[in-house]
Amino acid sequence: MFFFKRKNKVTIIPREQHRLSRKDIDPDALKVLYRLASLNYEAYLVGGSVRDLLLGRKPKDFDVGTDARPNEIRRVFRNCFLIGKRFRLAHIVFGKKVIETATFRKAPDANSVADEHGLYQYEDNTYGTPEEDALRRDFTVNGLFYDIKTFAIIDWVNGLKDLQAKVIRCIGDPDVRFEEDPVRMMRAVRFAAKLGFTVCASDVRAIRKHAPALANASVSRLCEEIMRLFVKGASERSIRLSYEYGLLRQLLPSVTDWMDHSKANAEAVFASLRALDEATEAEGFESTAAVAFAAMLWPMVSEAVAAAPSGRRRNDRFARRCAAQEAFAPIVAKYKLPRAVWMTAVDLLELHSRFWEQPNPASSRDARFVMHSVWPEAWMFARALIRVTPDRPWKLDAWRAYSESLGNRMGKASDGERPRKPHARRRRPRRRKGGDRGNATQPAATAGA
């Protein structure tokens, strides 16, 4: 079975010819690289961090590739924990930060066989060289290595050429790579949306051909990747590409059926997500999966509320909640979405009309709303909806002022105050083991009285 074919020799870009600088690399990642290099191990900065630094973007995390085996890495770093069953990864922990360090792996074996779903099963615990590790990665723009010893960029997969052309391209045959792991199709769409790149024509044809293979992927992985599709500032493009390439039909068939009903429905979903992207960029906040799901389903829920029987629409909030729960029902049943995500999204679809009311400083109801844990996401969702429905009587400025004033009063009340210990006489009596709760043992002096 054919997998990877070398077409070009390795390309090495010296330090003076690229923009990647050590001052842009996380100091803890540099510690890991320097420590491994000082012990004569090969150590490279790998993956998306190299790609983002070359594009002038701030990486979300920093990954390290090395020829040191997992147990050797653990002996070098006391703050190291090994995870994984199929392939051991080293997590080097610095406070709340984790530098993932992986041993170089080989490309899949050509003699591997497919399982009952047609997905190829490989032995992942096969170590290899840096070149073999680069060739087994998913896309060319993610196959670039930064050498900490020479400060050069090493490219075995023509990733620099695709980076300059702004193209997402599979390493190897896309038909084989997407059949090997169908979730890679979702990653291709996500990277294209996140970076503003285009997916190459051969990969698009392979995605449309193998989209039904997503049904064989792990439900937990699909659930995680669906939430990752809501890229900050690019969720509209991510969902649009998924819809055009046929992935959304496999992932969210109920939503896709509603979008296929008319072009206006599809454009309404895209407009709602575009409003969310514009709001996140303008306000500078980080959207959550609950807000993104609410934005995607808002047109669908609004149509269901408008078509609801008159008796059900007497209470608009009740109608919206019922419609939102019905819209989420097939998604929750299929992917077991976390309750904190879908229930929060239902709350947002119900509560956004609160921002049409003028806040009352004397109202405890309004104070509870602002102090509730759902308030930040409700505010995000309202900032997105105001761009789609500017004709509604939004009172966002008044709510912002009310929230700030309430927060200031609360801050002054708590400044310099320390929590007091409860009075000894107010403590609840300790429950005694092996006895009646209300029948305390009497002192010996009074027991015989």
PLY file of the C-alpha trace (Angstrom):
ply
format ascii 1.0
element vertex 449
property float x
property float y
property float z
element edge 448
property int vertex1
property int vertex2
end_header
0.00 0.00 0.00
1.40 3.41 -1.02
1.78 6.13 1.58
4.51 8.72 1.30
6.66 9.54 -1.69
9.70 11.73 -1.52
9.56 14.31 -4.29
12.10 16.85 -3.08
15.18 16.88 -0.91
15.25 18.55 2.46
15.16 22.36 2.46
17.11 24.19 5.17
16.46 27.90 5.70
19.26 29.53 7.73
18.52 32.01 10.50
19.18 35.14 8.43
16.55 34.13 5.86
13.50 33.61 8.11
11.60 35.66 10.70
11.35 33.11 13.51
13.16 34.44 16.59
13.85 32.85 19.96
12.37 35.88 21.71
8.96 34.83 20.32
9.27 31.28 21.70
7.91 30.51 25.15
10.77 30.61 27.70
9.75 27.25 29.17
9.78 25.66 25.71
13.28 27.05 25.25
14.30 25.47 28.56
13.17 22.07 27.30
14.93 22.51 23.96
18.18 23.71 25.51
18.22 20.98 28.14
17.72 18.21 25.61
20.30 19.70 23.25
22.87 20.03 26.07
22.55 16.27 26.66
23.29 15.57 22.96
19.72 14.74 22.04
18.15 16.08 18.87
15.50 18.64 19.80
13.25 20.65 17.48
10.33 22.99 17.88
7.65 21.30 15.75
4.10 21.54 14.50
1.75 24.50 14.54
3.99 26.71 16.68
6.60 26.91 13.89
3.85 27.61 11.34
2.29 30.38 13.44
5.61 32.05 14.25
6.55 32.14 10.57
3.17 33.77 9.85
3.65 36.34 12.61
0.89 34.85 14.76
0.99 33.98 18.45
0.99 30.18 18.92
-1.52 28.63 21.27
1.04 26.13 22.54
4.57 24.92 21.84
5.41 21.30 21.02
8.84 19.72 21.02
10.11 16.76 19.00
13.16 14.79 20.06
14.97 11.50 19.58
15.00 10.94 23.36
12.71 8.11 24.43
9.85 8.85 26.85
11.60 7.26 29.84
14.76 9.21 29.04
12.77 12.45 28.95
11.25 11.62 32.33
14.71 11.08 33.82
15.87 14.46 32.51
12.89 16.48 33.77
11.52 15.98 37.27
8.35 17.88 36.28
7.55 15.34 33.54
4.54 13.03 33.30
4.09 10.33 30.67
0.64 9.91 29.13
-0.90 7.81 26.39
-1.27 4.11 25.68
-0.75 3.69 21.94
2.07 6.22 21.91
3.75 7.60 25.00
3.94 11.40 25.22
5.87 13.42 27.76
4.07 16.37 29.36
6.58 18.70 30.99
4.65 20.88 33.40
5.49 24.48 34.30
2.72 25.67 36.62
-0.47 25.63 34.53
1.50 25.34 31.31
2.36 22.06 29.57
5.12 21.62 27.00
4.25 18.45 25.08
7.38 16.56 24.10
7.15 13.59 21.73
9.69 11.12 20.45
10.08 11.04 16.66
7.80 8.46 15.04
7.99 6.56 11.78
5.47 6.70 8.97
2.75 4.00 9.05
3.76 0.54 7.90
2.72 -0.33 4.38
1.69 -3.82 5.53
-0.98 -2.52 7.93
-4.49 -3.81 7.42
-7.88 -2.14 7.62
-10.45 -2.80 10.31
-14.14 -3.60 9.77
-14.87 0.08 8.98
-12.08 0.40 6.43
-9.92 2.47 8.77
-6.27 1.50 8.82
-4.82 0.36 12.12
-1.18 1.02 12.82
1.38 0.33 15.48
2.11 3.83 16.80
4.96 2.87 19.13
7.50 2.84 16.31
10.22 5.42 16.74
11.98 7.02 13.82
14.09 9.90 12.55
13.12 13.59 12.29
12.54 13.15 8.57
10.21 10.18 9.13
8.38 12.14 11.82
7.82 15.05 9.44
6.51 12.76 6.71
3.91 11.15 9.00
2.31 14.49 9.98
-1.03 15.58 8.57
-0.44 18.74 6.49
2.65 20.26 4.92
2.36 23.55 6.83
2.50 21.53 10.07
5.61 19.59 9.04
8.18 22.34 9.61
10.90 21.97 12.26
12.98 24.64 14.03
16.46 23.49 15.05
17.52 24.97 18.39
21.21 24.28 17.66
21.49 26.06 14.30
18.34 28.27 14.52
17.42 27.05 11.02
14.05 25.96 9.62
14.11 22.39 8.30
11.51 21.43 5.69
11.16 17.85 4.40
7.59 18.24 3.03
7.56 21.47 0.96
5.70 23.17 3.79
7.39 26.54 3.23
6.14 26.65 -0.34
2.55 25.96 0.75
2.91 28.44 3.62
3.82 31.19 1.17
1.01 30.15 -1.19
-1.46 29.95 1.73
-2.52 26.41 0.87
-3.55 23.51 3.11
-2.24 20.29 1.56
-2.04 16.72 2.87
1.33 15.05 3.21
1.04 12.06 0.92
-2.05 10.74 -0.86
-5.14 12.55 0.56
-7.39 9.57 -0.21
-5.23 7.34 1.97
-4.64 9.93 4.70
-8.35 10.78 5.08
-9.31 7.12 5.00
-6.66 6.44 7.62
-8.11 9.11 9.95
-11.36 10.83 8.83
-11.04 13.53 11.50
-8.19 14.99 9.42
-10.85 16.34 7.04
-12.26 18.48 9.85
-8.76 19.63 10.76
-8.14 20.70 7.16
-11.27 22.86 7.24
-10.39 24.31 10.64
-6.85 25.25 9.61
-8.08 26.81 6.37
-10.60 28.92 8.28
-8.22 29.84 11.09
-5.31 30.85 8.85
-7.32 32.26 5.95
-5.85 29.61 3.63
-7.47 27.56 0.88
-7.62 23.76 0.73
-5.90 22.42 -2.37
-8.17 20.96 -5.09
-7.02 17.34 -4.66
-7.73 17.48 -0.94
-11.19 19.00 -1.52
-12.06 16.15 -3.90
-10.86 13.62 -1.32
-12.88 15.31 1.45
-16.09 15.17 -0.59
-15.39 11.55 -1.43
-14.59 10.38 2.11
-16.95 12.59 4.13
-19.25 9.61 4.95
-16.26 7.95 6.70
-16.80 10.35 9.62
-19.55 7.98 10.76
-16.81 5.50 11.69
-14.77 7.94 13.77
-14.86 8.09 17.55
-17.86 10.01 18.88
-15.78 11.71 21.57
-13.24 12.93 19.00
-15.98 14.19 16.71
-17.61 16.06 19.57
-14.31 17.72 20.43
-13.56 18.63 16.81
-17.05 20.06 16.27
-16.50 22.50 19.12
-13.08 23.35 17.67
-14.71 24.28 14.36
-15.93 27.46 16.06
-12.63 29.21 15.48
-12.29 32.64 17.07
-12.97 35.20 14.37
-13.48 32.54 11.67
-16.37 30.33 12.79
-18.53 31.46 9.86
-15.92 30.40 7.30
-15.28 27.15 9.12
-18.96 26.16 9.10
-19.37 27.41 5.51
-16.51 25.23 4.26
-17.84 22.25 6.22
-21.23 22.78 4.59
-19.80 23.14 1.08
-17.53 20.09 1.38
-20.29 17.84 2.73
-18.84 17.44 6.22
-21.62 19.28 8.03
-24.22 16.83 6.73
-22.33 13.99 8.39
-21.72 15.94 11.61
-24.98 17.85 12.15
-27.63 16.38 9.83
-30.57 18.14 11.51
-28.96 21.55 11.06
-27.94 20.74 7.48
-31.48 19.62 6.58
-32.82 22.96 7.79
-30.13 24.85 5.85
-30.86 22.83 2.68
-34.54 23.77 2.86
-33.77 27.19 1.37
-30.79 29.34 0.53
-32.10 31.97 2.94
-31.84 29.52 5.82
-28.21 28.76 5.07
-27.36 32.44 4.71
-29.10 33.18 8.02
-26.82 30.69 9.80
-23.75 32.16 8.13
-24.86 35.71 8.98
-25.36 34.80 12.65
-21.90 33.23 12.89
-20.38 36.16 11.00
-21.93 38.51 13.56
-20.32 36.45 16.32
-16.93 36.67 14.58
-17.25 40.44 14.21
-18.29 40.82 17.84
-15.34 38.77 19.12
-12.91 40.82 17.03
-14.48 44.17 17.99
-14.94 43.42 21.70
-11.75 41.39 22.10
-13.44 38.60 24.06
-13.02 34.86 23.64
-16.17 33.09 22.53
-17.21 29.77 24.07
-18.73 26.64 22.56
-22.09 27.48 24.17
-22.18 30.95 22.56
-21.15 29.53 19.18
-23.80 26.80 19.27
-26.42 29.38 20.26
-25.39 31.64 17.37
-25.53 28.78 14.87
-28.95 27.58 16.03
-30.50 31.01 16.60
-32.10 31.33 13.09
-33.48 27.79 13.36
-34.91 28.44 16.84
-36.37 31.80 15.80
-38.25 30.20 12.89
-39.57 27.45 15.18
-40.84 30.06 17.68
-42.58 32.01 14.94
-44.27 28.83 13.69
-45.30 27.66 17.17
-49.03 27.43 18.04
-50.52 30.63 19.41
-51.08 29.12 22.86
-47.46 28.16 23.15
-46.33 31.64 22.09
-48.14 33.37 24.94
-44.89 33.18 26.86
-42.09 33.96 24.41
-39.33 32.79 26.72
-41.01 29.43 27.25
-41.48 29.02 23.50
-37.82 29.85 22.83
-36.64 27.39 25.47
-38.78 24.59 24.06
-37.60 25.33 20.50
-33.96 25.44 21.64
-34.23 22.11 23.46
-35.83 20.53 20.38
-33.02 21.86 18.18
-30.36 20.49 20.52
-32.03 17.12 21.09
-30.52 15.24 18.08
-27.08 16.78 18.66
-27.03 15.85 22.34
-28.28 12.34 21.60
-25.61 11.74 18.96
-22.54 13.27 20.62
-23.39 13.36 24.34
-22.52 17.05 24.43
-21.41 18.25 27.86
-24.41 19.45 29.79
-22.62 22.68 30.68
-22.38 23.49 26.96
-25.82 22.72 25.61
-27.79 23.82 28.68
-25.93 27.13 28.70
-26.70 27.56 25.00
-30.40 26.90 25.69
-30.29 29.52 28.45
-28.74 32.04 26.06
-31.40 31.44 23.41
-34.06 31.97 26.07
-32.58 34.89 28.02
-31.34 37.22 25.29
-34.64 39.14 25.42
-33.67 40.33 28.91
-31.43 42.83 27.15
-34.52 44.43 25.60
-35.63 45.56 29.07
-34.31 48.56 30.96
-32.36 47.39 34.04
-33.83 48.47 37.36
-31.22 49.26 40.06
-33.81 48.49 42.75
-34.64 45.07 41.30
-33.08 42.04 42.94
-34.08 40.05 39.85
-31.82 42.18 37.64
-29.02 41.97 40.20
-29.24 38.17 40.25
-29.09 38.11 36.44
-25.90 40.19 36.36
-24.31 38.17 39.16
-25.24 34.81 37.62
-22.50 32.65 36.07
-24.24 32.81 32.68
-23.92 36.61 32.51
-20.57 36.81 30.57
-21.80 34.45 27.86
-25.21 36.11 27.75
-23.43 39.41 27.16
-21.31 37.91 24.35
-24.38 36.46 22.69
-26.27 39.76 22.92
-23.32 41.62 21.38
-23.50 39.24 18.42
-27.30 39.33 18.03
-27.44 43.14 17.99
-25.55 43.01 14.68
-28.14 40.69 13.17
-31.27 42.28 14.66
-30.53 46.00 15.15
-34.28 46.75 14.99
-34.90 45.13 18.39
-35.07 47.43 21.46
-31.60 46.57 22.76
-30.50 48.23 26.03
-26.91 46.99 26.07
-25.34 50.28 27.15
-27.71 50.50 30.11
-26.95 46.90 31.10
-23.20 47.49 30.84
-23.44 50.57 33.08
-25.62 48.69 35.54
-23.19 45.75 35.64
-20.21 48.05 36.25
-21.98 49.97 39.00
-23.05 46.77 40.70
-19.55 45.40 40.47
-18.07 48.57 41.98
-20.45 48.49 44.95
-19.68 44.85 45.55
-15.95 45.55 45.36
-16.11 48.32 47.97
-18.12 46.17 50.32
-15.57 43.37 50.20
-12.37 45.47 50.22
-10.34 44.84 53.35
-12.94 42.44 54.71
-11.89 39.00 55.76
-14.29 36.09 56.19
-15.18 35.62 59.83
-15.15 32.27 61.55
-18.55 31.06 62.73
-19.27 31.50 66.43
-18.61 28.40 68.52
-22.19 28.28 69.81
-23.55 28.40 66.26
-21.70 25.33 65.10
-23.79 22.28 64.38
-23.22 19.42 66.84
-20.95 16.73 65.49
-22.76 13.55 64.63
-21.58 10.70 66.81
-20.79 7.34 65.27
-22.72 4.29 66.37
-25.32 6.16 68.41
-28.67 7.80 68.12
-28.36 11.25 66.56
-30.57 12.90 69.20
-29.55 10.74 72.17
-26.27 12.20 73.44
-24.34 10.36 76.12
-24.98 11.86 79.56
-22.16 12.68 82.01
-21.44 10.01 84.63
-22.47 12.30 87.52
-26.01 12.65 86.22
-26.43 9.23 84.69
-27.55 7.63 87.98
-29.66 10.54 89.18
0 1
1 2
2 3
3 4
4 5
5 6
6 7
7 8
8 9
9 10
10 11
11 12
12 13
13 14
14 15
15 16
16 17
17 18
18 19
19 20
20 21
21 22
22 23
23 24
24 25
25 26
26 27
27 28
28 29
29 30
30 31
31 32
32 33
33 34
34 35
35 36
36 37
37 38
38 39
39 40
40 41
41 42
42 43
43 44
44 45
45 46
46 47
47 48
48 49
49 50
50 51
51 52
52 53
53 54
54 55
55 56
56 57
57 58
58 59
59 60
60 61
61 62
62 63
63 64
64 65
65 66
66 67
67 68
68 69
69 70
70 71
71 72
72 73
73 74
74 75
75 76
76 77
77 78
78 79
79 80
80 81
81 82
82 83
83 84
84 85
85 86
86 87
87 88
88 89
89 90
90 91
91 92
92 93
93 94
94 95
95 96
96 97
97 98
98 99
99 100
100 101
101 102
102 103
103 104
104 105
105 106
106 107
107 108
108 109
109 110
110 111
111 112
112 113
113 114
114 115
115 116
116 117
117 118
118 119
119 120
120 121
121 122
122 123
123 124
124 125
125 126
126 127
127 128
128 129
129 130
130 131
131 132
132 133
133 134
134 135
135 136
136 137
137 138
138 139
139 140
140 141
141 142
142 143
143 144
144 145
145 146
146 147
147 148
148 149
149 150
150 151
151 152
152 153
153 154
154 155
155 156
156 157
157 158
158 159
159 160
160 161
161 162
162 163
163 164
164 165
165 166
166 167
167 168
168 169
169 170
170 171
171 172
172 173
173 174
174 175
175 176
176 177
177 178
178 179
179 180
180 181
181 182
182 183
183 184
184 185
185 186
186 187
187 188
188 189
189 190
190 191
191 192
192 193
193 194
194 195
195 196
196 197
197 198
198 199
199 200
200 201
201 202
202 203
203 204
204 205
205 206
206 207
207 208
208 209
209 210
210 211
211 212
212 213
213 214
214 215
215 216
216 217
217 218
218 219
219 220
220 221
221 222
222 223
223 224
224 225
225 226
226 227
227 228
228 229
229 230
230 231
231 232
232 233
233 234
234 235
235 236
236 237
237 238
238 239
239 240
240 241
241 242
242 243
243 244
244 245
245 246
246 247
247 248
248 249
249 250
250 251
251 252
252 253
253 254
254 255
255 256
256 257
257 258
258 259
259 260
260 261
261 262
262 263
263 264
264 265
265 266
266 267
267 268
268 269
269 270
270 271
271 272
272 273
273 274
274 275
275 276
276 277
277 278
278 279
279 280
280 281
281 282
282 283
283 284
284 285
285 286
286 287
287 288
288 289
289 290
290 291
291 292
292 293
293 294
294 295
295 296
296 297
297 298
298 299
299 300
300 301
301 302
302 303
303 304
304 305
305 306
306 307
307 308
308 309
309 310
310 311
311 312
312 313
313 314
314 315
315 316
316 317
317 318
318 319
319 320
320 321
321 322
322 323
323 324
324 325
325 326
326 327
327 328
328 329
329 330
330 331
331 332
332 333
333 334
334 335
335 336
336 337
337 338
338 339
339 340
340 341
341 342
342 343
343 344
344 345
345 346
346 347
347 348
348 349
349 350
350 351
351 352
352 353
353 354
354 355
355 356
356 357
357 358
358 359
359 360
360 361
361 362
362 363
363 364
364 365
365 366
366 367
367 368
368 369
369 370
370 371
371 372
372 373
373 374
374 375
375 376
376 377
377 378
378 379
379 380
380 381
381 382
382 383
383 384
384 385
385 386
386 387
387 388
388 389
389 390
390 391
391 392
392 393
393 394
394 395
395 396
396 397
397 398
398 399
399 400
400 401
401 402
402 403
403 404
404 405
405 406
406 407
407 408
408 409
409 410
410 411
411 412
412 413
413 414
414 415
415 416
416 417
417 418
418 419
419 420
420 421
421 422
422 423
423 424
424 425
425 426
426 427
427 428
428 429
429 430
430 431
431 432
432 433
433 434
434 435
435 436
436 437
437 438
438 439
439 440
440 441
441 442
442 443
443 444
444 445
445 446
446 447
447 448
